[in-house]
Amino acid sequence: MIAVGRQLWWGWVLAAINCFVILYIAQESGLRGLIPANIICLAIYAKNTHEWLKERKSER
């Protein structure tokens, strides 16, 4: 979370990988309640990354 807060690329990548791992675990273990929450997290990561890229483009 610290890396994401500092807008470091590896933080975003690590967070997304973590979401995919949790989705896999949820599906394999039958904990279906984790799936919607992680899909929402992935959408938030994608939106934040898009906003971050727009900010970086406007700074140049």
C-alpha positions in Angstrom: 0.0 0.0 0.0 2.9 2.4 0.7 4.2 1.8 -2.9 0.7 2.5 -4.4 0.4 5.6 -2.2 3.7 6.9 -3.6 2.5 6.0 -7.1 5.3 3.5 -7.8 4.7 1.2 -10.7 5.7 -2.0 -8.9 3.2 -1.2 -6.2 0.3 -1.2 -8.7 1.6 -4.4 -10.3 2.0 -6.1 -7.0 -1.5 -5.1 -5.9 -3.1 -6.4 -9.2 -1.2 -9.7 -8.9 -2.4 -10.0 -5.3 -6.0 -9.6 -6.5 -5.6 -12.3 -9.1 -4.1 -14.7 -6.5 -7.0 -14.0 -4.1 -9.5 -14.6 -7.0 -7.8 -18.0 -7.7 -7.8 -19.0 -4.0 -11.5 -17.9 -3.7 -12.5 -20.1 -6.7 -10.5 -23.1 -5.6 -11.5 -23.0 -2.0 -15.2 -22.2 -2.6 -15.0 -18.8 -0.8 -17.2 -17.1 -3.5 -17.7 -14.0 -1.4 -14.2 -12.8 -2.1 -14.7 -12.7 -5.9 -17.0 -9.6 -6.2 -14.8 -7.7 -3.7 -11.7 -8.4 -5.7 -13.3 -7.6 -9.0 -14.2 -4.2 -7.5 -10.6 -3.8 -6.3 -9.3 -4.5 -9.8 -11.6 -1.9 -11.2 -10.4 0.6 -8.7 -6.8 -0.1 -9.5 -7.5 0.3 -13.2 -9.3 3.6 -12.7 -6.5 4.9 -10.4 -3.9 3.9 -12.9 -5.7 5.6 -15.7 -6.0 8.8 -13.7 -2.3 8.6 -12.7 -1.3 8.3 -16.4 -3.5 11.3 -17.3 -1.8 13.3 -14.6 1.7 12.3 -15.8 0.8 13.2 -19.4 -0.5 16.7 -18.4 2.7 17.4 -16.4 4.8 16.9 -19.5 
